[in-house]
C-alpha cells in the first residue's frame, strides 16, 4: 500500500500493515481505534502522528493479542447490534450469532407490551439492545455474577437504558425472589452450553472468557434442564422461551423440554453459517 507520507514512521498505514497475515484487518482496526481513541473511519480520514512511543505501544497491544488475549478484553469494548459495550474478563464477549436472539424478538408482531426476562445477562448486551429497540417492553435481567451485573449496569447507563431494566443477582430463576411480578411473555437466554470435556480443545482466546459463562456441565445441557424444569412458573399463558444453542444440540434440547409435556418447539433459527443456533419453545 502506498503510504500517505514520506516518513512512514509517522504514518498510521505503516502500523496497519506492520503485521500482515498475523493480525487480521478487523483486529488491527480494533487495536488502533483503542490506541488513538477514535472511530474506525477516523483511521482513514484523519492524520495521526506515529512516533516511536506510539509504535511501541501498538507492538505491546499486538503482543498481547498474539499471546491469546481476546482483542475485546484488550480494548475493553465489544460491538453488538451496532452498540458499543464495555466488556471485561468477568463477562462473556458478545458475538454476532447472539444477535439472532434480539432480531427474533424485535421482529415479533407489534402492538403488545411484552415483559421479557434475560437470563445470564453477562454484559447486558441482549437486555440493553432490546430496551433500546423496544421502548414499550419491560425488561428484567439476571446473572449469578455480581461482577458481570456491575458491568451490565454500567452498559445500561452508558446507553441511557438504566431506568428501563431491572437487574437481579442470583442463579437462574432464584434471582427473581424479590421481583413483585415474576411473570414474563418471553424468557431469552444465551446459556452456558459447552461440555466440560471440550474445554481443553477450545481456542485459547475462548478459554480466557469466564468459565461460569461457558460451562454447561458434563453434556452441555445443564442450564437447559434448569430452564425446562422451572420456566413454566415464570411464563405467562402461552409464553415462549428463546434459547441460543451449540452445534448439534437441537435434538437433545428438544428432548429435555418435551419430557415435561408442557412445551412445544415453535421453530429453529440457523446462523450465518447454516448452523442451528437458536430455538423458540412455546408453553402449550
N, C-alpha and C positions, 0 to 999 in steps of 0.2 A: 504493500500500500504506500502511496506517495504521502510523505509527511507534510504537515502544514507549515513547518518552519525549517530553516536550515539547521538550527541547533536541536537535534532530535531529543536531547536530554530534557528540553523544555516543552516537549510536545506530548500531549496525552495519548496520541495514537501510537507512540512508541511503547507506552505501557500496555495499551490494548493488544499489541502484537508481540509482547515480550515472551509469552508462553504459549505459542500456537500448538494445538494438538494436546496440550497438557491441561489447560483450564479452558472450559467452554466459553463461548461468547457471552452467553447468558450470565454465567458466574463472573466473568470478567467485568461485565457492566455492573453487576450487583456489588462487587467489591469496590469498584471505582466510584459508584454512587455514594457508597458509605464513606470512602476516603475523602471525597470532596464535598460531602453533604449536599448533594444536588440531585436533580431528577435525571432520568435516563437521557431525555432529549438534550439536556444541558451538555452532556458529554460530547455531543456532536456539533453544537452551535456556539458554545462559549469557549473562551480561551482560558486555559488553566496553566499556571506555572508549574512545571515539573522539574524540581531540583533534586539534588542527591538525597536530601532528607525524605522527600515525598516518595522517591523511588524505593528507598529502604523500607519505608512504612508499607508500601504496596507489596514488596517482596515478603515482608513478615506476614501479611494477610494471606498471600498465596501459599506460604509455607504451612500456615495453619490449615488451610483448605486441603492441601495435598496430604496432610497428616491424617485426614479423615473427618475433621470438624466440619459439619454442615455449614454452608455459606450463610444460611439464615441465622444460625447461632452466632456466627462471627459478626454479622451486621446487626443482629437483634431485631430483624424485621422479616416479615413474610407477606406476600400478597395473596389475597383470597377474595374472590368475587369483585375484583377491582378495588378493594380496600386494603389499606396498609395496616398490618397487625404487629404489635410487639410480641416477640417470642423469646423465650429463654430455655435453658435446659430443663426447666420444670414443666414445659409444655410440649405437646406433640407439634411438629411442624405441619401447618395446614397444607393440603395437597389439592391439585386441580380436580382429582377424581371425586373428592368430597363435595365439590360444588354441585354435583349431581343432586345431592340431598336438598340443597337450598333451591335449586331450579325446579325440582319436582314440586316443592311446596308452594313457591310463589306462582307457579303456573296452574294451580288449582282454580276452579271457578270462583270468581269474586262474589261479594255480596254477603258473605258470612264472616262474622267476627270470630276468629279462631283463637283458642287457647293452645299454646304449643309448649311442650316440655323438651328441652335439650339436655339429655343425659351425657355425662362425661364431657363436659363442655370444653375443657382444656383452655386454650387461649380465648375462647368465646367466639371463635370465628363463625360458627353456624348461627348461634343465637343473635349475635350482633348484625350479621348480614340480613337475617330475617326481620329484625327490628327496623333496619333501615329501609328494607324493600316492602315491608307490610306494616304500614303505620297503624292500622287498626288492630293488629294482632296483639295478644297478651303473651309475653314470653317469660318463661321460667327456665333457669339453667342451673345445673348441679355438677359438682365434682367432689371426689373424695380428697383431692389435694388442695390444701389451703394455699400453697404457693401458686398453684395454677389459677385458683379463683382470684387471687390478688391481681394476677396478670389480666385475667378476663375482665375484671372490673376496671382496670386501667384502660384497656382497649375500648370498653363501653363508653367511658368518659371521653376518650380520645375521639370517638365518633358520635358524640352527643346522644348516646343511647342509654346512659346510665339509669335514667328515670323510667326507661321502658322495660327494663329487665330485672326480675327478681333472682338473686343469686343465693343458693343454699349449699352448705358444705355437708357432705355425707356420702355414704356408699350407695350408689344407685338410688332406689326409691326411699331409703331411710332418710335421705336428705330432706324429704318433704314433710317431716314430722311437724314443723312449725308453719306450714302453709295452711291458711284457713280454707282454701278451696282447691284441694289437690286433684282436680278432675280436668282432663285435657282432651281436646279433639284429636291432637296428633302428638305422639311421642317420637322424637327423632334422636338418633344416636349413631355415632361412629365409635363402636366399642372396641376394646382390645380383642383382636381375633387371631393373633399369631400363636402357633403351637409352641409350647415350651421347648420342645426338642429341635425346633427350627432356629432358635436364637443363634447358635454358633455359626450358622450359614448365612445370616443376614449380612448385608453390606455394612462395612464398618461405620458409615455415616448413620445408618438406621440404629445401630447398636448404641449410639450416643444419645438417642432420644430416651425419655423416661420409660423404663420397663413397665411401670404400672399402667401406662397408656397403650402398651403393645401386647402384653402377656395375657392371652386368652385361656390359659390353662393347658392341661395335657393335650386336649384335642382342639383347642382354639375356640370352643363353644361355650365356655363358662358363663360369659356375660349374657349370651343369648338365652341360656337356660333360666337365668335370674329374671330377665325381662319377660320371657314367656310365662313364667310362673306368677309374676306379680302385676303385669301390665293391666290386666282387666280391672284391678282395683282403682286404677288411676285414669282409665279411659271413659269418656262419655259414651253413651249408647251409640254403636256403630262407629266408634273411634278407630284410628289407624296407628300402626307402628311403621316407621320408615327407618330401615337399618342399612348401614354400609356393611359389606361382607368381603371376605377374601376369596381368592381364586379357588374354585371348586367346592365352595361351602354351601351353595344354594340348597341342594337336596337335604343335607344334614340339618340346616336351619329350618327348612320347611317341616321336617320330621319332628324337630323339637317343639315347634308351635302346634302342629296338628295333633300331637299327643294329648293336648288339653281339650280338644273337641269344641273349642270356642273361637278358633281363629281360622281364617281362610286367606290364602295368597291372592292378592289382587293383581299384582304384576311385578315383573323383574326388569330392571333397567341395566343396560350394558354401558360400559365406559367407552372412551375414545379408541381403545384397543380391541373392542368387541368382547371384553371380559364382563361377565355378570357381576355387577358391582354394588347394586342396591336392590332392596326388596321391600315392597309395600305389603303389609299384612293387616287385614281388617278384623276387627272384633265382630263376630257374627251374632 
